[in-house]
């Protein structure tokens, strides 16, 4: 969780500015959500689980023969439906009520750019993520580009570092769209699409 706690609501315009300028450290939760997250972590510990174990078992339901299964089926990011799942963020940043905050989790590690001092993703990886998000929310669900944002937190800002994930922000997201995407992999990319991006000049 971030260190900033504030009751000031983050509007869509402010969220857009933060994401577009990559100033992700400016995102924050309010006190109530921060307290709920603390209680949740304590509950996980009391039950002998880590936060990531709880998420994998009970939210993503990535379990095989009673055991957590986070072994990726593909070596390409967002290219296999068994490796990906959209779920709500139960402890969202303090966004305005018109913003829906989802998280897409990936069994395959989303690598940091070795040339980034803050652990950002590489331009090519960013293109892969962008294509996947665009495929699902713009092409499939028909949302406008300007109503869709995504970001991957830098490692220093991640509350769950063991399993890769991307945050998705959606403005005025219809309930029907929510039901269509949550607890699914969405529409994954073809491996050839990922290869084309990653091998581009």
Buried (B, 14 or more C-beta within 10 A) or exposed (E): BBEBBEEEEBEBEBBBEBBEEEEBBBBBBBEEBBEBBEEBBEEBEEEEBEBBBBBBBEBBEBEEEEEBBBEBEBEBBBBBBBBBBBBBBEBBBBBEEEBBBBBBBBBBEBEBBEEEEEBBBBEBBBBBBEBBBBBBBBEBBEBEEEBBBBBBBBEEBBEBEEBBBBBBBBBEBEEEBBEBBBEBBBBBBEBEBBBBBBEEE
